[in-house]
């Protein structure tokens, strides 16, 4: 005959501790993401390569596409 084992409820303080830990983990993850974004923005701002317009990119890619298309025929 099996006896039912009473379920152990989580204590109030244990639930609070878990919630606080989850909140701390979320805050840490957000802080790490913010730092990653700041690093990427700083690197982009420090980049001194010449800029290129969208029209120039479109023209260069079009020329490359044409070259590759004609080479594959």
N, C-alpha and C positions, 0 to 999 in steps of 0.2 A: 504494500500500500504506500503510495507516494503522498508525502505531505507537501502542502504548498508552502514555499519559502516566502516570507514576507518581503516585498520589494523595498529596497532602500531608496528613499527619496533623497535627492541631492539637498544638501543643506543650503540655506539662504546665502551664507557667506561663500560657499563653494561656487554657487551660481554667479555671485557678484565677482568673484575672482576670475572666473572664466570669461565673463563679459568684459572686465577690465583688461584681461590679457588680449582678447580679440580686438578691443579698441586700440590698445597699444600696438599690436601687430599691424592694424590698418593704418595707424598714424605713421609708423615706421616705413611701411610700403609707400605711402604718399610722399613722405620726405625723400625717400630714395628716388622716386620718380621725378620729383621736383628738381633734385640735384642733377639727375641725368639730363633733363630738359635744359637747365641752366648751362650745363657743360656744352651741350649741342649748340645752343644759341651763342655762347661765347666763342666757340670754334668758328661758327658761321660768320660772326662779326669780325673775327681776326683774319679771315680768309681774304687775302689781297689779290687774288686772281682777277683778271679782267672779267667784267660781266658780259653776258651775251643775251640778246633779246630773244623773245619767243619766235619772231620771224626768222632770225638767223638759225635757230634750232630747227625750225620747220624746214627751212631750205636745205640745211645739211642732211637731215634725215631723209628728205625727199630724194636728194642726190644719191645718198647711200642706197636707198631702196631701189632706185633706178639701176644703179650699177649692179646690185645683187640680182635683180630680176633679169637683166640682160645677160649676166654671166651664167645663169642657170638654164638658159634656153638652148 
